[in-house]
Amino acid sequence: MNFPDDQIQELKKICPNVQIAEEGGHTFFFLPQMKLPSGCNPEVVDFLYCPTNRGDGYPSRLFFSVKFSGSYPHRNWNGISRILDRTWYAISWNINQEQRLIQQIRAHLEPFKS
């Protein structure tokens, strides 16, 4: 799937080293060393964003390189996937897909804000 170049450029503003990869017919955006919302531990992890439905019941999914803790209430870490030769973790969370890529990623981080 092709994504508008202006949206890719927006991602590069928050993560200059963003990489785009394909696996299983899906596009993934790898965003290394991203800062999590305040109160999360660790403070920085890698993100892997899939903006399309992979058949797991979620229209999009933001994966994290580790499960992390924070001052937010318990989150349902129900997703564990092997993607691009790495293990990734995700919570049960849906967002409005009618947004730009950067807004989608920010929406996926909302449940971790204290």
Secondary structure, 3 states (H helix, E strand, C coil): CCCCHHHHHHHHHHCCCCEEEEECCEEEEEEEEEECCCCCECCEEEEEEECCCCCCCCCCEEEECCCCECCCCCCCCCEEEEECCEEEEECCCCCCCCCCHHHHHHHHHHHHCC
